[in-house]
């Protein structure tokens, strides 16, 4: 029910879904299953990349309540806690989203305390930015392959400071292996990809210098 409330936000990000870069991305369900993702459409049927790039997400980080230690305690817990986060997409704001969640909780569970923890604005750079061509060119020059273009990726960082406050376009060029276990205790990066990342960075500086200060 809560996911439905969040998905009702009006946003124009979905218009990007039919663009050529997304159509070029292959969706291999067996590949995703190796990393614990089913790749299925979910309760609300939407295409895979539309869900992962252009739709907000609601994640339950943890559920806590009662006694969870060794042995048993026949005690009815006095409270239960659910900690969640919501990934926003373009044209959403933290305040709007928090207000919708608060309204939902007050309507369906008025005895539940809602404690907001703040958030960050979503961020997007147009695929038409001339800087994109320099990035594609530099990666192809350094790696010998043409990179895949993802119009949007999930993440938590203050990217909006550059795009929405300073008016500076931003791009992400991942260097790590697909099974890097990001943020996990066994997070890893293959050495050859680390070296390729250095080459890509150097090539990017060279391409930007060659194209002049107009970009």
mmCIF file of the C-alpha atoms, coordinates in Angstrom:
data_MODEL
# 
_entry.id   MODEL 
# 
loop_
_atom_site.group_PDB 
_atom_site.id 
_atom_site.type_symbol 
_atom_site.label_atom_id 
_atom_site.label_alt_id 
_atom_site.label_comp_id 
_atom_site.label_asym_id 
_atom_site.label_entity_id 
_atom_site.label_seq_id 
_atom_site.pdbx_PDB_ins_code 
_atom_site.Cartn_x 
_atom_site.Cartn_y 
_atom_site.Cartn_z 
_atom_site.occupancy 
_atom_site.B_iso_or_equiv 
_atom_site.pdbx_formal_charge 
_atom_site.auth_seq_id 
_atom_site.auth_comp_id 
_atom_site.auth_asym_id 
_atom_site.auth_atom_id 
_atom_site.pdbx_PDB_model_num 
ATOM 1   C CA . UNK A 1 1   ? 0.000  0.000   0.000   1.00 0.00 ? 1   UNK A CA 1 
ATOM 2   C CA . UNK A 1 2   ? 2.790  2.411   0.851   1.00 0.00 ? 2   UNK A CA 1 
ATOM 3   C CA . UNK A 1 3   ? 4.607  1.649   -2.392  1.00 0.00 ? 3   UNK A CA 1 
ATOM 4   C CA . UNK A 1 4   ? 1.441  2.584   -4.277  1.00 0.00 ? 4   UNK A CA 1 
ATOM 5   C CA . UNK A 1 5   ? 1.338  5.960   -2.557  1.00 0.00 ? 5   UNK A CA 1 
ATOM 6   C CA . UNK A 1 6   ? 4.913  6.737   -3.565  1.00 0.00 ? 6   UNK A CA 1 
ATOM 7   C CA . UNK A 1 7   ? 4.441  5.602   -7.150  1.00 0.00 ? 7   UNK A CA 1 
ATOM 8   C CA . UNK A 1 8   ? 1.538  8.020   -7.547  1.00 0.00 ? 8   UNK A CA 1 
ATOM 9   C CA . UNK A 1 9   ? 4.003  10.925  -7.717  1.00 0.00 ? 9   UNK A CA 1 
ATOM 10  C CA . UNK A 1 10  ? 3.768  12.641  -11.088 1.00 0.00 ? 10  UNK A CA 1 
ATOM 11  C CA . UNK A 1 11  ? 7.125  12.793  -12.803 1.00 0.00 ? 11  UNK A CA 1 
ATOM 12  C CA . UNK A 1 12  ? 8.322  13.059  -16.398 1.00 0.00 ? 12  UNK A CA 1 
ATOM 13  C CA . UNK A 1 13  ? 11.289 10.706  -16.091 1.00 0.00 ? 13  UNK A CA 1 
ATOM 14  C CA . UNK A 1 14  ? 9.376  7.927   -17.813 1.00 0.00 ? 14  UNK A CA 1 
ATOM 15  C CA . UNK A 1 15  ? 9.583  9.837   -21.089 1.00 0.00 ? 15  UNK A CA 1 
ATOM 16  C CA . UNK A 1 16  ? 13.275 8.923   -21.222 1.00 0.00 ? 16  UNK A CA 1 
ATOM 17  C CA . UNK A 1 17  ? 12.459 5.222   -21.163 1.00 0.00 ? 17  UNK A CA 1 
ATOM 18  C CA . UNK A 1 18  ? 11.932 4.813   -24.906 1.00 0.00 ? 18  UNK A CA 1 
ATOM 19  C CA . UNK A 1 19  ? 15.142 6.493   -25.885 1.00 0.00 ? 19  UNK A CA 1 
ATOM 20  C CA . UNK A 1 20  ? 17.724 4.637   -27.886 1.00 0.00 ? 20  UNK A CA 1 
ATOM 21  C CA . UNK A 1 21  ? 20.301 4.128   -25.064 1.00 0.00 ? 21  UNK A CA 1 
ATOM 22  C CA . UNK A 1 22  ? 17.783 2.128   -23.038 1.00 0.00 ? 22  UNK A CA 1 
ATOM 23  C CA . UNK A 1 23  ? 16.771 0.022   -26.017 1.00 0.00 ? 23  UNK A CA 1 
ATOM 24  C CA . UNK A 1 24  ? 20.423 -0.897  -26.491 1.00 0.00 ? 24  UNK A CA 1 
ATOM 25  C CA . UNK A 1 25  ? 20.735 -2.323  -22.990 1.00 0.00 ? 25  UNK A CA 1 
ATOM 26  C CA . UNK A 1 26  ? 20.350 -6.086  -22.894 1.00 0.00 ? 26  UNK A CA 1 
ATOM 27  C CA . UNK A 1 27  ? 18.305 -7.610  -20.104 1.00 0.00 ? 27  UNK A CA 1 
ATOM 28  C CA . UNK A 1 28  ? 19.447 -11.144 -19.383 1.00 0.00 ? 28  UNK A CA 1 
ATOM 29  C CA . UNK A 1 29  ? 17.441 -12.573 -16.481 1.00 0.00 ? 29  UNK A CA 1 
ATOM 30  C CA . UNK A 1 30  ? 19.990 -15.317 -15.826 1.00 0.00 ? 30  UNK A CA 1 
ATOM 31  C CA . UNK A 1 31  ? 22.731 -12.711 -15.460 1.00 0.00 ? 31  UNK A CA 1 
ATOM 32  C CA . UNK A 1 32  ? 20.812 -10.797 -12.805 1.00 0.00 ? 32  UNK A CA 1 
ATOM 33  C CA . UNK A 1 33  ? 19.905 -13.986 -10.940 1.00 0.00 ? 33  UNK A CA 1 
ATOM 34  C CA . UNK A 1 34  ? 23.615 -14.630 -10.316 1.00 0.00 ? 34  UNK A CA 1 
ATOM 35  C CA . UNK A 1 35  ? 23.643 -11.515 -8.134  1.00 0.00 ? 35  UNK A CA 1 
ATOM 36  C CA . UNK A 1 36  ? 20.469 -12.317 -6.219  1.00 0.00 ? 36  UNK A CA 1 
ATOM 37  C CA . UNK A 1 37  ? 18.029 -10.330 -8.380  1.00 0.00 ? 37  UNK A CA 1 
ATOM 38  C CA . UNK A 1 38  ? 15.113 -12.059 -10.037 1.00 0.00 ? 38  UNK A CA 1 
ATOM 39  C CA . UNK A 1 39  ? 14.609 -9.561  -12.836 1.00 0.00 ? 39  UNK A CA 1 
ATOM 40  C CA . UNK A 1 40  ? 10.861 -10.195 -12.672 1.00 0.00 ? 40  UNK A CA 1 
ATOM 41  C CA . UNK A 1 41  ? 8.372  -7.441  -13.340 1.00 0.00 ? 41  UNK A CA 1 
ATOM 42  C CA . UNK A 1 42  ? 6.954  -7.336  -9.804  1.00 0.00 ? 42  UNK A CA 1 
ATOM 43  C CA . UNK A 1 43  ? 3.416  -6.722  -8.586  1.00 0.00 ? 43  UNK A CA 1 
ATOM 44  C CA . UNK A 1 44  ? 2.987  -3.687  -10.852 1.00 0.00 ? 44  UNK A CA 1 
ATOM 45  C CA . UNK A 1 45  ? 4.084  -4.743  -14.315 1.00 0.00 ? 45  UNK A CA 1 
ATOM 46  C CA . UNK A 1 46  ? 6.700  -2.400  -15.720 1.00 0.00 ? 46  UNK A CA 1 
ATOM 47  C CA . UNK A 1 47  ? 9.681  -3.139  -17.900 1.00 0.00 ? 47  UNK A CA 1 
ATOM 48  C CA . UNK A 1 48  ? 12.896 -3.934  -16.050 1.00 0.00 ? 48  UNK A CA 1 
ATOM 49  C CA . UNK A 1 49  ? 14.856 -0.804  -16.900 1.00 0.00 ? 49  UNK A CA 1 
ATOM 50  C CA . UNK A 1 50  ? 11.861 1.444   -16.341 1.00 0.00 ? 50  UNK A CA 1 
ATOM 51  C CA . UNK A 1 51  ? 11.612 0.110   -12.788 1.00 0.00 ? 51  UNK A CA 1 
ATOM 52  C CA . UNK A 1 52  ? 15.321 0.338   -12.052 1.00 0.00 ? 52  UNK A CA 1 
ATOM 53  C CA . UNK A 1 53  ? 15.971 3.735   -13.683 1.00 0.00 ? 53  UNK A CA 1 
ATOM 54  C CA . UNK A 1 54  ? 12.795 5.779   -13.677 1.00 0.00 ? 54  UNK A CA 1 
ATOM 55  C CA . UNK A 1 55  ? 10.683 4.620   -10.741 1.00 0.00 ? 55  UNK A CA 1 
ATOM 56  C CA . UNK A 1 56  ? 11.109 5.443   -7.025  1.00 0.00 ? 56  UNK A CA 1 
ATOM 57  C CA . UNK A 1 57  ? 11.894 2.595   -4.665  1.00 0.00 ? 57  UNK A CA 1 
ATOM 58  C CA . UNK A 1 58  ? 10.918 1.861   -1.093  1.00 0.00 ? 58  UNK A CA 1 
ATOM 59  C CA . UNK A 1 59  ? 13.411 -0.272  0.825   1.00 0.00 ? 59  UNK A CA 1 
ATOM 60  C CA . UNK A 1 60  ? 12.842 -1.777  4.257   1.00 0.00 ? 60  UNK A CA 1 
ATOM 61  C CA . UNK A 1 61  ? 16.308 -1.528  5.820   1.00 0.00 ? 61  UNK A CA 1 
ATOM 62  C CA . UNK A 1 62  ? 15.409 -3.370  9.006   1.00 0.00 ? 62  UNK A CA 1 
ATOM 63  C CA . UNK A 1 63  ? 12.639 -4.557  11.312  1.00 0.00 ? 63  UNK A CA 1 
ATOM 64  C CA . UNK A 1 64  ? 13.200 -4.555  15.067  1.00 0.00 ? 64  UNK A CA 1 
ATOM 65  C CA . UNK A 1 65  ? 11.093 -5.431  18.084  1.00 0.00 ? 65  UNK A CA 1 
ATOM 66  C CA . UNK A 1 66  ? 11.004 -7.595  21.174  1.00 0.00 ? 66  UNK A CA 1 
ATOM 67  C CA . UNK A 1 67  ? 13.785 -9.851  22.361  1.00 0.00 ? 67  UNK A CA 1 
ATOM 68  C CA . UNK A 1 68  ? 16.170 -11.429 19.865  1.00 0.00 ? 68  UNK A CA 1 
ATOM 69  C CA . UNK A 1 69  ? 18.963 -12.738 22.081  1.00 0.00 ? 69  UNK A CA 1 
ATOM 70  C CA . UNK A 1 70  ? 19.785 -16.222 23.308  1.00 0.00 ? 70  UNK A CA 1 
ATOM 71  C CA . UNK A 1 71  ? 17.221 -18.258 25.156  1.00 0.00 ? 71  UNK A CA 1 
ATOM 72  C CA . UNK A 1 72  ? 13.586 -17.293 25.422  1.00 0.00 ? 72  UNK A CA 1 
ATOM 73  C CA . UNK A 1 73  ? 11.673 -14.481 27.053  1.00 0.00 ? 73  UNK A CA 1 
ATOM 74  C CA . UNK A 1 74  ? 7.890  -14.706 27.250  1.00 0.00 ? 74  UNK A CA 1 
ATOM 75  C CA . UNK A 1 75  ? 7.505  -10.946 27.079  1.00 0.00 ? 75  UNK A CA 1 
ATOM 76  C CA . UNK A 1 76  ? 5.209  -9.044  24.750  1.00 0.00 ? 76  UNK A CA 1 
ATOM 77  C CA . UNK A 1 77  ? 7.346  -6.318  23.138  1.00 0.00 ? 77  UNK A CA 1 
ATOM 78  C CA . UNK A 1 78  ? 6.340  -2.750  23.862  1.00 0.00 ? 78  UNK A CA 1 
ATOM 79  C CA . UNK A 1 79  ? 7.385  -1.417  20.482  1.00 0.00 ? 79  UNK A CA 1 
ATOM 80  C CA . UNK A 1 80  ? 8.280  -2.393  16.929  1.00 0.00 ? 80  UNK A CA 1 
ATOM 81  C CA . UNK A 1 81  ? 10.452 -0.364  14.585  1.00 0.00 ? 81  UNK A CA 1 
ATOM 82  C CA . UNK A 1 82  ? 10.674 -0.369  10.793  1.00 0.00 ? 82  UNK A CA 1 
ATOM 83  C CA . UNK A 1 83  ? 13.480 1.623   9.203   1.00 0.00 ? 83  UNK A CA 1 
ATOM 84  C CA . UNK A 1 84  ? 13.082 2.437   5.512   1.00 0.00 ? 84  UNK A CA 1 
ATOM 85  C CA . UNK A 1 85  ? 14.572 4.529   2.770   1.00 0.00 ? 85  UNK A CA 1 
ATOM 86  C CA . UNK A 1 86  ? 13.079 5.809   -0.464  1.00 0.00 ? 86  UNK A CA 1 
ATOM 87  C CA . UNK A 1 87  ? 15.059 6.427   -3.625  1.00 0.00 ? 87  UNK A CA 1 
ATOM 88  C CA . UNK A 1 88  ? 13.682 9.438   -5.479  1.00 0.00 ? 88  UNK A CA 1 
ATOM 89  C CA . UNK A 1 89  ? 13.531 10.064  -9.202  1.00 0.00 ? 89  UNK A CA 1 
ATOM 90  C CA . UNK A 1 90  ? 13.549 13.300  -11.156 1.00 0.00 ? 90  UNK A CA 1 
ATOM 91  C CA . UNK A 1 91  ? 10.798 15.819  -10.290 1.00 0.00 ? 91  UNK A CA 1 
ATOM 92  C CA . UNK A 1 92  ? 10.318 14.386  -6.794  1.00 0.00 ? 92  UNK A CA 1 
ATOM 93  C CA . UNK A 1 93  ? 11.478 16.148  -3.630  1.00 0.00 ? 93  UNK A CA 1 
ATOM 94  C CA . UNK A 1 94  ? 12.268 14.769  -0.164  1.00 0.00 ? 94  UNK A CA 1 
ATOM 95  C CA . UNK A 1 95  ? 9.653  16.984  1.466   1.00 0.00 ? 95  UNK A CA 1 
ATOM 96  C CA . UNK A 1 96  ? 6.868  15.949  -0.899  1.00 0.00 ? 96  UNK A CA 1 
ATOM 97  C CA . UNK A 1 97  ? 7.716  12.311  -0.382  1.00 0.00 ? 97  UNK A CA 1 
ATOM 98  C CA . UNK A 1 98  ? 7.913  12.573  3.399   1.00 0.00 ? 98  UNK A CA 1 
ATOM 99  C CA . UNK A 1 99  ? 4.565  14.383  3.440   1.00 0.00 ? 99  UNK A CA 1 
ATOM 100 C CA . UNK A 1 100 ? 2.944  11.597  1.419   1.00 0.00 ? 100 UNK A CA 1 
ATOM 101 C CA . UNK A 1 101 ? 4.347  8.914   3.703   1.00 0.00 ? 101 UNK A CA 1 
ATOM 102 C CA . UNK A 1 102 ? 3.245  10.844  6.786   1.00 0.00 ? 102 UNK A CA 1 
ATOM 103 C CA . UNK A 1 103 ? -0.274 11.193  5.392   1.00 0.00 ? 103 UNK A CA 1 
ATOM 104 C CA . UNK A 1 104 ? -0.395 7.483   4.618   1.00 0.00 ? 104 UNK A CA 1 
ATOM 105 C CA . UNK A 1 105 ? 0.785  6.466   8.088   1.00 0.00 ? 105 UNK A CA 1 
ATOM 106 C CA . UNK A 1 106 ? -1.634 8.845   9.814   1.00 0.00 ? 106 UNK A CA 1 
ATOM 107 C CA . UNK A 1 107 ? -4.521 7.493   7.762   1.00 0.00 ? 107 UNK A CA 1 
ATOM 108 C CA . UNK A 1 108 ? -3.855 3.770   8.122   1.00 0.00 ? 108 UNK A CA 1 
ATOM 109 C CA . UNK A 1 109 ? -1.920 3.552   11.407  1.00 0.00 ? 109 UNK A CA 1 
ATOM 110 C CA . UNK A 1 110 ? -2.572 6.704   13.477  1.00 0.00 ? 110 UNK A CA 1 
ATOM 111 C CA . UNK A 1 111 ? -0.925 5.195   16.558  1.00 0.00 ? 111 UNK A CA 1 
ATOM 112 C CA . UNK A 1 112 ? 2.395  4.741   14.708  1.00 0.00 ? 112 UNK A CA 1 
ATOM 113 C CA . UNK A 1 113 ? 5.044  7.434   15.140  1.00 0.00 ? 113 UNK A CA 1 
ATOM 114 C CA . UNK A 1 114 ? 6.615  8.615   11.894  1.00 0.00 ? 114 UNK A CA 1 
ATOM 115 C CA . UNK A 1 115 ? 10.164 9.948   12.302  1.00 0.00 ? 115 UNK A CA 1 
ATOM 116 C CA . UNK A 1 116 ? 11.634 11.531  9.145   1.00 0.00 ? 116 UNK A CA 1 
ATOM 117 C CA . UNK A 1 117 ? 15.397 11.701  8.787   1.00 0.00 ? 117 UNK A CA 1 
ATOM 118 C CA . UNK A 1 118 ? 15.730 14.095  5.874   1.00 0.00 ? 118 UNK A CA 1 
ATOM 119 C CA . UNK A 1 119 ? 16.900 13.399  2.364   1.00 0.00 ? 119 UNK A CA 1 
ATOM 120 C CA . UNK A 1 120 ? 18.519 14.688  -0.811  1.00 0.00 ? 120 UNK A CA 1 
ATOM 121 C CA . UNK A 1 121 ? 17.063 15.907  -4.079  1.00 0.00 ? 121 UNK A CA 1 
ATOM 122 C CA . UNK A 1 122 ? 17.356 13.591  -7.072  1.00 0.00 ? 122 UNK A CA 1 
ATOM 123 C CA . UNK A 1 123 ? 19.672 14.634  -9.880  1.00 0.00 ? 123 UNK A CA 1 
ATOM 124 C CA . UNK A 1 124 ? 19.821 14.103  -13.620 1.00 0.00 ? 124 UNK A CA 1 
ATOM 125 C CA . UNK A 1 125 ? 22.002 15.309  -16.486 1.00 0.00 ? 125 UNK A CA 1 
ATOM 126 C CA . UNK A 1 126 ? 20.624 15.349  -20.022 1.00 0.00 ? 126 UNK A CA 1 
ATOM 127 C CA . UNK A 1 127 ? 21.954 12.739  -22.408 1.00 0.00 ? 127 UNK A CA 1 
ATOM 128 C CA . UNK A 1 128 ? 22.290 15.563  -24.918 1.00 0.00 ? 128 UNK A CA 1 
ATOM 129 C CA . UNK A 1 129 ? 25.115 17.177  -22.945 1.00 0.00 ? 129 UNK A CA 1 
ATOM 130 C CA . UNK A 1 130 ? 28.222 17.583  -25.156 1.00 0.00 ? 130 UNK A CA 1 
ATOM 131 C CA . UNK A 1 131 ? 30.315 16.259  -22.287 1.00 0.00 ? 131 UNK A CA 1 
ATOM 132 C CA . UNK A 1 132 ? 28.747 12.856  -22.833 1.00 0.00 ? 132 UNK A CA 1 
ATOM 133 C CA . UNK A 1 133 ? 30.468 12.518  -26.191 1.00 0.00 ? 133 UNK A CA 1 
ATOM 134 C CA . UNK A 1 134 ? 33.857 13.212  -24.602 1.00 0.00 ? 134 UNK A CA 1 
ATOM 135 C CA . UNK A 1 135 ? 33.261 10.563  -21.952 1.00 0.00 ? 135 UNK A CA 1 
ATOM 136 C CA . UNK A 1 136 ? 32.210 7.967   -24.516 1.00 0.00 ? 136 UNK A CA 1 
ATOM 137 C CA . UNK A 1 137 ? 35.197 8.805   -26.691 1.00 0.00 ? 137 UNK A CA 1 
ATOM 138 C CA . UNK A 1 138 ? 37.681 8.644   -23.817 1.00 0.00 ? 138 UNK A CA 1 
ATOM 139 C CA . UNK A 1 139 ? 36.425 5.301   -22.469 1.00 0.00 ? 139 UNK A CA 1 
ATOM 140 C CA . UNK A 1 140 ? 36.477 3.785   -25.956 1.00 0.00 ? 140 UNK A CA 1 
ATOM 141 C CA . UNK A 1 141 ? 40.030 5.073   -26.428 1.00 0.00 ? 141 UNK A CA 1 
ATOM 142 C CA . UNK A 1 142 ? 41.237 3.737   -23.063 1.00 0.00 ? 142 UNK A CA 1 
ATOM 143 C CA . UNK A 1 143 ? 39.364 0.439   -22.972 1.00 0.00 ? 143 UNK A CA 1 
ATOM 144 C CA . UNK A 1 144 ? 38.961 -0.429  -26.637 1.00 0.00 ? 144 UNK A CA 1 
ATOM 145 C CA . UNK A 1 145 ? 35.187 -0.880  -26.245 1.00 0.00 ? 145 UNK A CA 1 
ATOM 146 C CA . UNK A 1 146 ? 32.205 1.439   -26.540 1.00 0.00 ? 146 UNK A CA 1 
ATOM 147 C CA . UNK A 1 147 ? 30.561 1.944   -23.124 1.00 0.00 ? 147 UNK A CA 1 
ATOM 148 C CA . UNK A 1 148 ? 26.917 1.224   -22.379 1.00 0.00 ? 148 UNK A CA 1 
ATOM 149 C CA . UNK A 1 149 ? 24.893 4.361   -21.665 1.00 0.00 ? 149 UNK A CA 1 
ATOM 150 C CA . UNK A 1 150 ? 22.590 4.263   -18.645 1.00 0.00 ? 150 UNK A CA 1 
ATOM 151 C CA . UNK A 1 151 ? 20.318 7.343   -18.527 1.00 0.00 ? 151 UNK A CA 1 
ATOM 152 C CA . UNK A 1 152 ? 19.905 6.925   -14.772 1.00 0.00 ? 152 UNK A CA 1 
ATOM 153 C CA . UNK A 1 153 ? 21.352 4.881   -11.917 1.00 0.00 ? 153 UNK A CA 1 
ATOM 154 C CA . UNK A 1 154 ? 20.492 4.559   -8.253  1.00 0.00 ? 154 UNK A CA 1 
ATOM 155 C CA . UNK A 1 155 ? 22.699 5.924   -5.516  1.00 0.00 ? 155 UNK A CA 1 
ATOM 156 C CA . UNK A 1 156 ? 22.856 8.246   -2.519  1.00 0.00 ? 156 UNK A CA 1 
ATOM 157 C CA . UNK A 1 157 ? 25.120 11.239  -2.948  1.00 0.00 ? 157 UNK A CA 1 
ATOM 158 C CA . UNK A 1 158 ? 24.612 15.046  -3.038  1.00 0.00 ? 158 UNK A CA 1 
ATOM 159 C CA . UNK A 1 159 ? 24.813 15.156  -6.828  1.00 0.00 ? 159 UNK A CA 1 
ATOM 160 C CA . UNK A 1 160 ? 22.038 17.774  -6.944  1.00 0.00 ? 160 UNK A CA 1 
ATOM 161 C CA . UNK A 1 161 ? 24.468 20.351  -5.527  1.00 0.00 ? 161 UNK A CA 1 
ATOM 162 C CA . UNK A 1 162 ? 26.259 20.337  -8.872  1.00 0.00 ? 162 UNK A CA 1 
ATOM 163 C CA . UNK A 1 163 ? 23.306 19.897  -11.259 1.00 0.00 ? 163 UNK A CA 1 
ATOM 164 C CA . UNK A 1 164 ? 20.587 21.954  -9.538  1.00 0.00 ? 164 UNK A CA 1 
ATOM 165 C CA . UNK A 1 165 ? 22.493 24.542  -7.506  1.00 0.00 ? 165 UNK A CA 1 
ATOM 166 C CA . UNK A 1 166 ? 25.715 25.116  -9.459  1.00 0.00 ? 166 UNK A CA 1 
ATOM 167 C CA . UNK A 1 167 ? 24.271 24.183  -12.846 1.00 0.00 ? 167 UNK A CA 1 
ATOM 168 C CA . UNK A 1 168 ? 27.151 21.812  -13.635 1.00 0.00 ? 168 UNK A CA 1 
ATOM 169 C CA . UNK A 1 169 ? 26.418 18.529  -15.473 1.00 0.00 ? 169 UNK A CA 1 
ATOM 170 C CA . UNK A 1 170 ? 27.614 15.349  -13.780 1.00 0.00 ? 170 UNK A CA 1 
ATOM 171 C CA . UNK A 1 171 ? 28.244 11.831  -15.006 1.00 0.00 ? 171 UNK A CA 1 
ATOM 172 C CA . UNK A 1 172 ? 29.151 8.539   -13.340 1.00 0.00 ? 172 UNK A CA 1 
ATOM 173 C CA . UNK A 1 173 ? 31.662 6.199   -14.967 1.00 0.00 ? 173 UNK A CA 1 
ATOM 174 C CA . UNK A 1 174 ? 31.845 2.973   -12.929 1.00 0.00 ? 174 UNK A CA 1 
ATOM 175 C CA . UNK A 1 175 ? 35.149 1.136   -13.044 1.00 0.00 ? 175 UNK A CA 1 
ATOM 176 C CA . UNK A 1 176 ? 34.442 -1.818  -10.743 1.00 0.00 ? 176 UNK A CA 1 
ATOM 177 C CA . UNK A 1 177 ? 33.399 -5.364  -11.575 1.00 0.00 ? 177 UNK A CA 1 
ATOM 178 C CA . UNK A 1 178 ? 29.697 -6.241  -11.502 1.00 0.00 ? 178 UNK A CA 1 
ATOM 179 C CA . UNK A 1 179 ? 30.130 -8.413  -8.393  1.00 0.00 ? 179 UNK A CA 1 
ATOM 180 C CA . UNK A 1 180 ? 32.037 -5.776  -6.412  1.00 0.00 ? 180 UNK A CA 1 
ATOM 181 C CA . UNK A 1 181 ? 29.703 -6.210  -3.398  1.00 0.00 ? 181 UNK A CA 1 
ATOM 182 C CA . UNK A 1 182 ? 29.385 -2.443  -3.051  1.00 0.00 ? 182 UNK A CA 1 
ATOM 183 C CA . UNK A 1 183 ? 29.388 -1.217  0.596   1.00 0.00 ? 183 UNK A CA 1 
ATOM 184 C CA . UNK A 1 184 ? 29.632 -4.797  1.908   1.00 0.00 ? 184 UNK A CA 1 
ATOM 185 C CA . UNK A 1 185 ? 32.440 -6.090  4.173   1.00 0.00 ? 185 UNK A CA 1 
ATOM 186 C CA . UNK A 1 186 ? 33.904 -7.924  1.170   1.00 0.00 ? 186 UNK A CA 1 
ATOM 187 C CA . UNK A 1 187 ? 33.684 -5.009  -1.264  1.00 0.00 ? 187 UNK A CA 1 
ATOM 188 C CA . UNK A 1 188 ? 36.283 -5.566  -3.964  1.00 0.00 ? 188 UNK A CA 1 
ATOM 189 C CA . UNK A 1 189 ? 37.761 -4.200  -7.170  1.00 0.00 ? 189 UNK A CA 1 
ATOM 190 C CA . UNK A 1 190 ? 39.703 -6.273  -9.668  1.00 0.00 ? 190 UNK A CA 1 
ATOM 191 C CA . UNK A 1 191 ? 43.212 -4.948  -10.220 1.00 0.00 ? 191 UNK A CA 1 
ATOM 192 C CA . UNK A 1 192 ? 42.940 -4.892  -14.018 1.00 0.00 ? 192 UNK A CA 1 
ATOM 193 C CA . UNK A 1 193 ? 39.771 -2.788  -13.758 1.00 0.00 ? 193 UNK A CA 1 
ATOM 194 C CA . UNK A 1 194 ? 41.518 -0.440  -11.336 1.00 0.00 ? 194 UNK A CA 1 
ATOM 195 C CA . UNK A 1 195 ? 44.274 0.066   -13.912 1.00 0.00 ? 195 UNK A CA 1 
ATOM 196 C CA . UNK A 1 196 ? 41.696 0.509   -16.681 1.00 0.00 ? 196 UNK A CA 1 
ATOM 197 C CA . UNK A 1 197 ? 40.043 3.167   -14.534 1.00 0.00 ? 197 UNK A CA 1 
ATOM 198 C CA . UNK A 1 198 ? 43.299 5.113   -14.356 1.00 0.00 ? 198 UNK A CA 1 
ATOM 199 C CA . UNK A 1 199 ? 43.610 4.880   -18.139 1.00 0.00 ? 199 UNK A CA 1 
ATOM 200 C CA . UNK A 1 200 ? 40.024 6.045   -18.585 1.00 0.00 ? 200 UNK A CA 1 
ATOM 201 C CA . UNK A 1 201 ? 40.579 9.053   -16.324 1.00 0.00 ? 201 UNK A CA 1 
ATOM 202 C CA . UNK A 1 202 ? 43.716 10.057  -18.201 1.00 0.00 ? 202 UNK A CA 1 
ATOM 203 C CA . UNK A 1 203 ? 41.962 9.628   -21.551 1.00 0.00 ? 203 UNK A CA 1 
ATOM 204 C CA . UNK A 1 204 ? 39.052 11.769  -20.363 1.00 0.00 ? 204 UNK A CA 1 
ATOM 205 C CA . UNK A 1 205 ? 41.376 14.629  -19.395 1.00 0.00 ? 205 UNK A CA 1 
ATOM 206 C CA . UNK A 1 206 ? 43.029 14.339  -22.790 1.00 0.00 ? 206 UNK A CA 1 
ATOM 207 C CA . UNK A 1 207 ? 39.684 14.425  -24.644 1.00 0.00 ? 207 UNK A CA 1 
ATOM 208 C CA . UNK A 1 208 ? 38.388 17.382  -22.663 1.00 0.00 ? 208 UNK A CA 1 
ATOM 209 C CA . UNK A 1 209 ? 41.621 19.289  -23.297 1.00 0.00 ? 209 UNK A CA 1 
ATOM 210 C CA . UNK A 1 210 ? 41.451 18.536  -27.015 1.00 0.00 ? 210 UNK A CA 1 
ATOM 211 C CA . UNK A 1 211 ? 37.879 19.786  -27.294 1.00 0.00 ? 211 UNK A CA 1 
ATOM 212 C CA . UNK A 1 212 ? 38.691 23.087  -25.613 1.00 0.00 ? 212 UNK A CA 1 
ATOM 213 C CA . UNK A 1 213 ? 37.029 25.047  -22.781 1.00 0.00 ? 213 UNK A CA 1 
ATOM 214 C CA . UNK A 1 214 ? 33.607 25.270  -24.476 1.00 0.00 ? 214 UNK A CA 1 
ATOM 215 C CA . UNK A 1 215 ? 32.495 22.120  -22.659 1.00 0.00 ? 215 UNK A CA 1 
# 
